[in-house]
Amino acid sequence: MRVEESQLKAFLLDAGMIKPAALKKAEAAAAAEQKSLREVLLNMGSVKEEEIKRLEAYILGIPFVDLSRETIRPEVLALIPEPLARTHNIVAYRRHQNELEVAMLDPDDLQTIDFIRKKEGVRILPRLTTPESLQKALRQYQKSLEAEFGDLLKPEGVGALTLAPETVSAPEEAEELKKMAEDLPVVRIADTLLRHAILQAASDIHIEPSEKDVAVRYRIDGILRDAMTLPRRIAPALVARIKVMANLKLDEHRLPQDGRFKIETSEYRISLRVSVLPVFDGEKIVMRLLPEGAKGFSLEELGFWGTNLERIHRAIKRPTGIILSTGPTGSGKTTTLYTMLEMLNTPAVNISTIEDPIEYRIPRVNQTQVRPDIGLSFANGLRSLLRQDPNIIMVGEIRDNETASLAINAALTGHLVLSTLHTNSAAGALPRLLDMKVEPFLIASTVAAIISQRLIRRLHGEQESYRLSRDELVGLKRDVDLDDTFTFLKKEKVVEQKMTLENMEWGKPKKSPESPDGYKGRISINEVLEMSDTLRQLVMKNVASDDIERQAVAEGMITMRQEGFIRAAQRVTSIEEVLRVTSE
């Protein structure tokens, strides 16, 4: 029941997933490296793992399942013991009356299927999935945070932690704090907090001391959520433990400190950026989680489509010019830049970056970390990069007049420059550059495209369908030109021509055990301003951002709010989420 290479080749060509020349090249590489054709195709990036798995499932006549889109009940997951699930790469995800659906990587593992059938007394329905999808499901075997801490969270359990004396010299205090950081209970607590943050796909961990306790919060899908409340007396030991891991000064409590450390297991590699800030009740810690070696995204996966996608492709094909990604902190600007860099990353070009911090490592890209403490700023770093014969330059952020001027001049002198800028809209980036004392004619000559984006949460699982009431329509029209937006939705063929605002059905989040608020995962909504002759003339006249935006819309630019309503109409997200994200 395995897919032969001849079958795989035939179906790949028939489906148009690969060109004959590329397939021939992959076959030659497979023969030379003594690897399977499948493995070579994946390594070359010709096809994605999910695409191959879906194709194999089609060939074998076995349904494909993406477990990330499935809500697995704990009692169903527990039908297959965790050791068996991990050893044989099989997960139970859905049970009917006398049938059990299982996701697996190897449909030929009949022995395991037969074992589960006899154990549960049900008919087994095998489904194919990807390794990544299966790993996400396997992580659900983990205990809850409260259950895993057990007695450590009880006052008597925490009492075993030693506390540093308040009146000691700095060397003595540092030694005491080091002992606290190495106590087994606090090591377990720190490790558990980190592991559960990783398993829940948190982007940040907040550890916040107060007068009576210590609050631990995870930022998941852009929203901070309470994870745990720890006893107040554990704070010094927990802070000391994290400082030791990040190689920070243990006896420094008056000044902010920044550091980094890594976590590596067989399942994941995470780089953590640590920020320690003195507050009234002690020291607050925020840790940013940055997955290493993560599979690169595509612009489509990030949420770009249609006209916006075409505009970006045109911009990055230019040999010179500047492309700006704008938006507030945490809106996905840097991820978008990294994605474009991976698209541009070929042996024919030299790519150099100056970043603060380097969030992801990209092979064959020369990445430089900003070091203000030794005088390596964005401006100084960019000046040095220009002497490295680059074709493409990425500047992590344009923060000041000098960096803006250097980036613009780099684009003017034969380089493609990618950078980020903190503005609320694409049109707002142009006046912002003018505020940085960049000459209007230089902006008009060099800027190719400006991307502005936000991240919205996806609706997860079952949704509640509803229609807008008369009062809701009236209230919504105060904030949004709803009639114009609905006309736009019909023009883009998102809704049928006969549809009206009154009978349009929208989606609302529905709470579930897996998703307490009915959302899971995020996708970007964006607007892409492509420079035209008319827009260049407006820049030369130093007009306001509103005038620039009106002209860009007249030339076909889709605004972020319009994009958001498209996603709401597609039931990807809710109207409430669109308004939350796009309200300025």
Secondary structure in CASP SS format (residue, H / E / C, confidence):
PFRMAT SS
TARGET T0000
AUTHOR 0000-0000-0000
METHOD secondary structure of the structure
MODEL  1
M C 1.00
R C 1.00
V C 1.00
E C 1.00
E H 1.00
S H 1.00
Q H 1.00
L H 1.00
K H 1.00
A H 1.00
F H 1.00
L H 1.00
L H 1.00
D H 1.00
A C 1.00
G C 1.00
M C 1.00
I C 1.00
K C 1.00
P H 1.00
A H 1.00
A H 1.00
L H 1.00
K H 1.00
K H 1.00
A H 1.00
E H 1.00
A H 1.00
A H 1.00
A H 1.00
A H 1.00
A H 1.00
E H 1.00
Q C 1.00
K C 1.00
S C 1.00
L H 1.00
R H 1.00
E H 1.00
V H 1.00
L H 1.00
L H 1.00
N H 1.00
M H 1.00
G C 1.00
S C 1.00
V C 1.00
K C 1.00
E H 1.00
E H 1.00
E H 1.00
I H 1.00
K H 1.00
R H 1.00
L H 1.00
E H 1.00
A H 1.00
Y H 1.00
I H 1.00
L H 1.00
G C 1.00
I C 1.00
P C 1.00
F E 1.00
V C 1.00
D C 1.00
L H 1.00
S H 1.00
R H 1.00
E C 1.00
T C 1.00
I C 1.00
R C 1.00
P H 1.00
E H 1.00
V H 1.00
L H 1.00
A C 1.00
L C 1.00
I C 1.00
P C 1.00
E H 1.00
P H 1.00
L H 1.00
A H 1.00
R H 1.00
T H 1.00
H H 1.00
N C 1.00
I E 1.00
V E 1.00
A E 1.00
Y E 1.00
R E 1.00
R E 1.00
H C 1.00
Q C 1.00
N C 1.00
E E 1.00
L E 1.00
E E 1.00
V E 1.00
A E 1.00
M E 1.00
L C 1.00
D C 1.00
P C 1.00
D C 1.00
D C 1.00
L H 1.00
Q H 1.00
T H 1.00
I H 1.00
D H 1.00
F H 1.00
I H 1.00
R H 1.00
K H 1.00
K H 1.00
E H 1.00
G C 1.00
V C 1.00
R E 1.00
I E 1.00
L E 1.00
P E 1.00
R E 1.00
L E 1.00
T C 1.00
T C 1.00
P H 1.00
E H 1.00
S H 1.00
L H 1.00
Q H 1.00
K H 1.00
A H 1.00
L H 1.00
R H 1.00
Q H 1.00
Y H 1.00
Q C 1.00
K C 1.00
S C 1.00
L H 1.00
E H 1.00
A H 1.00
E H 1.00
F H 1.00
G H 1.00
D H 1.00
L H 1.00
L H 1.00
K C 1.00
P H 1.00
E H 1.00
G H 1.00
V H 1.00
G C 1.00
A C 1.00
L C 1.00
T C 1.00
L C 1.00
A C 1.00
P C 1.00
E C 1.00
T C 1.00
V C 1.00
S C 1.00
A H 1.00
P H 1.00
E H 1.00
E H 1.00
A H 1.00
E H 1.00
E H 1.00
L H 1.00
K H 1.00
K H 1.00
M H 1.00
A H 1.00
E C 1.00
D C 1.00
L H 1.00
P H 1.00
V H 1.00
V H 1.00
R H 1.00
I H 1.00
A H 1.00
D H 1.00
T H 1.00
L H 1.00
L H 1.00
R H 1.00
H H 1.00
A H 1.00
I H 1.00
L H 1.00
Q C 1.00
A C 1.00
A C 1.00
S C 1.00
D E 1.00
I E 1.00
H E 1.00
I E 1.00
E E 1.00
P E 1.00
S C 1.00
E C 1.00
K C 1.00
D E 1.00
V E 1.00
A E 1.00
V E 1.00
R E 1.00
Y E 1.00
R E 1.00
I E 1.00
D C 1.00
G C 1.00
I E 1.00
L E 1.00
R E 1.00
D E 1.00
A E 1.00
M E 1.00
T E 1.00
L E 1.00
P E 1.00
R H 1.00
R H 1.00
I H 1.00
A H 1.00
P H 1.00
A H 1.00
L H 1.00
V H 1.00
A H 1.00
R H 1.00
I H 1.00
K H 1.00
V H 1.00
M H 1.00
A C 1.00
N C 1.00
L C 1.00
K C 1.00
L C 1.00
D C 1.00
E C 1.00
H C 1.00
R C 1.00
L C 1.00
P C 1.00
Q E 1.00
D E 1.00
G E 1.00
R E 1.00
F E 1.00
K E 1.00
I E 1.00
E E 1.00
T C 1.00
S C 1.00
E C 1.00
Y C 1.00
R E 1.00
I E 1.00
S E 1.00
L E 1.00
R E 1.00
V E 1.00
S E 1.00
V E 1.00
L E 1.00
P E 1.00
V E 1.00
F C 1.00
D C 1.00
G E 1.00
E E 1.00
K E 1.00
I E 1.00
V E 1.00
M E 1.00
R E 1.00
L E 1.00
L E 1.00
P E 1.00
E C 1.00
G C 1.00
A C 1.00
K C 1.00
G C 1.00
F C 1.00
S C 1.00
L H 1.00
E H 1.00
E H 1.00
L H 1.00
G C 1.00
F C 1.00
W C 1.00
G H 1.00
T H 1.00
N H 1.00
L H 1.00
E H 1.00
R H 1.00
I H 1.00
H H 1.00
R H 1.00
A H 1.00
I H 1.00
K C 1.00
R C 1.00
P C 1.00
T C 1.00
G E 1.00
I E 1.00
I E 1.00
L E 1.00
S E 1.00
T E 1.00
G C 1.00
P C 1.00
T C 1.00
G C 1.00
S C 1.00
G C 1.00
K H 1.00
T H 1.00
T H 1.00
T H 1.00
L H 1.00
Y H 1.00
T H 1.00
M H 1.00
L H 1.00
E H 1.00
M H 1.00
L H 1.00
N C 1.00
T C 1.00
P C 1.00
A C 1.00
V C 1.00
N C 1.00
I E 1.00
S E 1.00
T E 1.00
I E 1.00
E E 1.00
D C 1.00
P C 1.00
I C 1.00
E C 1.00
Y C 1.00
R C 1.00
I C 1.00
P C 1.00
R C 1.00
V C 1.00
N E 1.00
Q E 1.00
T E 1.00
Q E 1.00
V C 1.00
R E 1.00
P H 1.00
D H 1.00
I H 1.00
G C 1.00
L E 1.00
S C 1.00
F H 1.00
A H 1.00
N H 1.00
G H 1.00
L H 1.00
R H 1.00
S H 1.00
L H 1.00
L C 1.00
R C 1.00
Q C 1.00
D C 1.00
P C 1.00
N C 1.00
I E 1.00
I E 1.00
M E 1.00
V E 1.00
G C 1.00
E C 1.00
I C 1.00
R C 1.00
D C 1.00
N H 1.00
E H 1.00
T H 1.00
A H 1.00
S H 1.00
L H 1.00
A H 1.00
I H 1.00
N H 1.00
A H 1.00
A H 1.00
L H 1.00
T C 1.00
G C 1.00
H C 1.00
L E 1.00
V E 1.00
L E 1.00
S E 1.00
T E 1.00
L E 1.00
H C 1.00
T C 1.00
N C 1.00
S C 1.00
A C 1.00
A C 1.00
G C 1.00
A H 1.00
L H 1.00
P H 1.00
R H 1.00
L H 1.00
L H 1.00
D H 1.00
M C 1.00
K C 1.00
V C 1.00
E C 1.00
P H 1.00
F H 1.00
L H 1.00
I H 1.00
A H 1.00
S H 1.00
T H 1.00
V E 1.00
A E 1.00
A E 1.00
I E 1.00
I E 1.00
S E 1.00
Q E 1.00
R E 1.00
L E 1.00
I E 1.00
R E 1.00
R E 1.00
L E 1.00
H C 1.00
G C 1.00
E C 1.00
Q E 1.00
E E 1.00
S E 1.00
Y E 1.00
R E 1.00
L C 1.00
S C 1.00
R H 1.00
D H 1.00
E H 1.00
L H 1.00
V H 1.00
G H 1.00
L H 1.00
K H 1.00
R H 1.00
D H 1.00
V C 1.00
D C 1.00
L H 1.00
D H 1.00
D H 1.00
T H 1.00
F H 1.00
T H 1.00
F H 1.00
L H 1.00
K H 1.00
K H 1.00
E C 1.00
K C 1.00
V C 1.00
V C 1.00
E C 1.00
Q C 1.00
K C 1.00
M C 1.00
T C 1.00
L C 1.00
E C 1.00
N C 1.00
M C 1.00
E E 1.00
W E 1.00
G E 1.00
K E 1.00
P E 1.00
K C 1.00
K C 1.00
S C 1.00
P C 1.00
E C 1.00
S C 1.00
P C 1.00
D C 1.00
G C 1.00
Y E 1.00
K E 1.00
G E 1.00
R E 1.00
I E 1.00
S E 1.00
I E 1.00
N E 1.00
E E 1.00
V E 1.00
L E 1.00
E E 1.00
M C 1.00
S C 1.00
D H 1.00
T H 1.00
L H 1.00
R H 1.00
Q H 1.00
L H 1.00
V H 1.00
M H 1.00
K C 1.00
N C 1.00
V C 1.00
A C 1.00
S H 1.00
D H 1.00
D H 1.00
I H 1.00
E H 1.00
R H 1.00
Q H 1.00
A H 1.00
V H 1.00
A H 1.00
E C 1.00
G C 1.00
M C 1.00
I C 1.00
T C 1.00
M H 1.00
R H 1.00
Q H 1.00
E H 1.00
G H 1.00
F H 1.00
I H 1.00
R H 1.00
A H 1.00
A H 1.00
Q C 1.00
R C 1.00
V C 1.00
T C 1.00
S C 1.00
I H 1.00
E H 1.00
E H 1.00
V H 1.00
L H 1.00
R H 1.00
V H 1.00
T H 1.00
S C 1.00
E C 1.00
END
